[in-house]
């Protein structure tokens, strides 16, 4: 099942996406500028093969719900995210507010 729903963080709109797959869930929360995602996000791929796209993204591991993704510290971020002031250790929610 795929669930897409709007969420509001500090009065700013974001889109939460959850894809339920056998034995795992894919989780992401996005703005118009970037996104955070669960451990399935390949930050190295974005930094190496797709660097020219300037994708602003962060990855949190060990999360199973959108709520956990928002509260978890980011384990890795893209180069473009670092340039936008998003750092490893920042919560998903803090990173998203820098993507608004």
BALUMMAR-446195 format. One record per residue (C-alpha): residue number from 0; x, y negated, z. Coordinates in steps of 0.2 Angstrom, whole numbers. Layout:
BEGIN
ATOM   seq    east   north      up
ATOM   NUM       X       Y       Z
...
# end
This chain:
BEGIN
ATOM   seq    east   north      up
ATOM     0       0       0       0
ATOM     1       6     -18      -4
ATOM     2       1     -32       8
ATOM     3       3     -50       3
ATOM     4      -3     -64      15
ATOM     5       1     -82      18
ATOM     6       9     -86      35
ATOM     7      12    -103      43
ATOM     8      28    -107      53
ATOM     9      29    -124      61
ATOM    10      15    -130      49
ATOM    11      25    -124      33
ATOM    12      17    -111      22
ATOM    13      27     -95      18
ATOM    14      22     -79       9
ATOM    15      24     -62      19
ATOM    16      25     -46       8
ATOM    17      25     -28      15
ATOM    18      26     -13       4
ATOM    19      23       3      13
ATOM    20      33      18       5
ATOM    21      36      36      11
ATOM    22      46      35      27
ATOM    23      50      16      25
ATOM    24      43      -1      23
ATOM    25      50     -15      13
ATOM    26      47     -32      21
ATOM    27      50     -50      15
ATOM    28      45     -67      19
ATOM    29      47     -80       5
ATOM    30      46     -99       2
ATOM    31      48    -108     -15
ATOM    32      67    -109     -12
ATOM    33      72     -92      -5
ATOM    34      67     -77       6
ATOM    35      72     -66      20
ATOM    36      71     -47      19
ATOM    37      73     -31      28
ATOM    38      88     -20      27
ATOM    39      84     -15       9
ATOM    40      91     -31       2
ATOM    41     108     -29      -6
ATOM    42     116     -46      -2
ATOM    43     132     -40     -10
ATOM    44     124     -37     -26
ATOM    45     116     -55     -25
ATOM    46     133     -62     -21
ATOM    47     143     -53     -34
ATOM    48     132     -48     -49
ATOM    49     119     -62     -48
ATOM    50     129     -76     -40
ATOM    51     126     -88     -55
ATOM    52     107     -88     -50
ATOM    53     111     -96     -33
ATOM    54      98     -85     -24
ATOM    55      95     -91      -6
ATOM    56      92     -75       4
ATOM    57      95     -67      21
ATOM    58      94     -49      27
ATOM    59      89     -42      44
ATOM    60      91     -24      49
ATOM    61      81     -13      60
ATOM    62      65     -21      58
ATOM    63      48     -13      55
ATOM    64      36     -27      54
ATOM    65      35     -45      48
ATOM    66      34     -51      66
ATOM    67      51     -42      69
ATOM    68      58     -49      53
ATOM    69      54     -67      59
ATOM    70      62     -64      76
ATOM    71      77     -54      71
ATOM    72      95     -61      69
ATOM    73     101     -61      51
ATOM    74     114     -48      48
ATOM    75     120     -55      31
ATOM    76     116     -70      20
ATOM    77     120     -75       2
ATOM    78     133     -88      -3
ATOM    79     119     -99      -8
ATOM    80     110     -97       9
ATOM    81     126    -102      18
ATOM    82     127    -118       7
ATOM    83     109    -122      12
ATOM    84     115    -121      31
ATOM    85     108    -103      34
ATOM    86     120     -92      44
ATOM    87     122     -75      51
ATOM    88     114     -73      68
ATOM    89     101     -86      64
ATOM    90      83     -79      67
ATOM    91      73     -76      51
ATOM    92      61     -89      56
ATOM    93      75    -102      58
ATOM    94      82     -97      41
ATOM    95      65     -99      33
ATOM    96      63    -116      40
ATOM    97      79    -121      31
ATOM    98      71    -114      15
ATOM    99      56    -125      15
# end
